[in-house]
Amino acid sequence: MGYLFLVIAIAACVIGSSFLTASDGMKHKGYAVSGVALFVLSYALLSRSILTINISIAYAVFCGVGIVLSGLISAIIFHQKITKIGIACMILILVACVYVHIFGTM
């Protein structure tokens, strides 16, 4: 159940940060309020996930996957440029998340 909470927490965080970007500096109140609400939900679900997942693993996966997904969404939806170095770093982040997950409990 912890991993389900973690996946939903990541999704809420990524969607929330996308909504905050769409709010254009809090000018569009609907996006702004929705973004903040999704962040609250995200951290509430993260707190539930760490009841069954080691916090170092859960938070590393939460941050790493969130960074990569946010980067992809920013490129696809908001047409922000990602450099080759940025892509390489995102791949390294994902590799690090896998390694923390595999070796983090040893």
C-alpha positions as CSV (number, residue, x, y, z in Angstrom):
1,M,0.0,0.0,0.0
2,G,2.9,2.3,0.7
3,Y,4.0,2.2,-3.0
4,L,0.5,3.1,-4.1
5,F,0.5,6.1,-1.8
6,L,4.0,7.1,-3.1
7,V,2.9,6.9,-6.8
8,I,-0.2,9.0,-6.2
9,A,2.0,11.5,-4.1
10,I,4.4,11.8,-7.0
11,A,1.6,12.3,-9.5
12,A,-0.1,15.0,-7.2
13,C,3.2,16.8,-6.8
14,V,4.0,16.9,-10.5
15,I,0.5,18.0,-11.5
16,G,0.6,20.5,-8.7
17,S,3.8,22.1,-9.9
18,S,2.4,22.1,-13.4
19,F,-0.6,23.9,-12.2
20,L,1.6,26.5,-10.4
21,T,3.5,27.0,-13.6
22,A,0.2,27.5,-15.5
23,S,-1.0,30.0,-12.8
24,D,1.6,32.4,-14.2
25,G,2.9,33.7,-10.9
26,M,-0.4,33.2,-9.1
27,K,-2.3,35.4,-11.5
28,H,-4.8,32.6,-12.4
29,K,-6.3,31.8,-9.0
30,G,-7.9,28.5,-10.1
31,Y,-4.5,27.0,-11.1
32,A,-2.8,28.5,-8.1
33,V,-5.3,27.1,-5.5
34,S,-5.4,23.7,-7.2
35,G,-1.6,23.6,-7.3
36,V,-1.2,24.3,-3.6
37,A,-4.0,21.8,-2.8
38,L,-2.2,19.1,-4.8
39,F,1.0,19.8,-2.9
40,V,-0.8,19.4,0.4
41,L,-2.3,16.1,-0.8
42,S,1.1,15.0,-2.1
43,Y,2.9,15.5,1.2
44,A,0.0,13.9,3.1
45,L,0.3,10.8,0.9
46,L,4.1,10.8,1.2
47,S,3.7,10.8,4.9
48,R,1.5,7.7,4.6
49,S,3.9,6.0,2.3
50,I,6.8,6.2,4.8
51,L,4.8,4.2,7.3
52,T,5.8,1.1,5.2
53,I,8.7,2.3,3.1
54,N,12.1,3.4,4.4
55,I,12.0,7.3,4.4
56,S,15.4,7.5,2.5
57,I,14.0,5.3,-0.3
58,A,10.6,6.9,-0.4
59,Y,11.9,10.5,-0.5
60,A,14.6,9.7,-3.0
61,V,12.1,8.1,-5.4
62,F,9.6,10.9,-4.7
63,C,12.1,13.7,-5.6
64,G,13.9,11.9,-8.4
65,V,10.9,10.7,-10.3
66,G,9.2,14.1,-9.6
67,I,12.1,16.0,-11.1
68,V,12.2,13.9,-14.2
69,L,8.5,14.0,-14.8
70,S,8.4,17.7,-14.2
71,G,11.2,18.2,-16.6
72,L,9.4,16.2,-19.3
73,I,6.1,18.0,-18.7
74,S,7.8,21.4,-18.8
75,A,9.3,20.5,-22.2
76,I,6.1,18.9,-23.7
77,I,3.4,21.2,-22.3
78,F,5.2,24.5,-21.5
79,H,7.7,24.2,-24.4
80,Q,10.7,24.9,-22.1
81,K,14.0,23.7,-23.5
82,I,15.9,20.8,-22.0
83,T,19.6,20.6,-23.0
84,K,21.5,17.4,-23.6
85,I,23.2,17.8,-20.3
86,G,19.8,18.2,-18.7
87,I,18.6,14.9,-20.3
88,A,21.8,13.1,-19.2
89,C,21.3,14.4,-15.6
90,M,17.7,13.2,-15.6
91,I,18.9,9.7,-16.6
92,L,21.4,9.8,-13.8
93,I,18.7,10.8,-11.4
94,L,16.6,7.8,-12.4
95,V,19.6,5.5,-12.2
96,A,20.3,6.8,-8.7
97,C,16.7,6.2,-7.7
98,V,16.9,2.6,-8.8
99,Y,20.2,2.1,-6.9
100,V,18.8,3.7,-3.7
101,H,15.8,1.4,-4.0
102,I,17.9,-1.7,-4.6
103,F,20.7,-1.0,-2.1
104,G,19.1,1.4,0.3
105,T,18.0,-1.2,2.7
106,M,21.3,-3.1,3.0
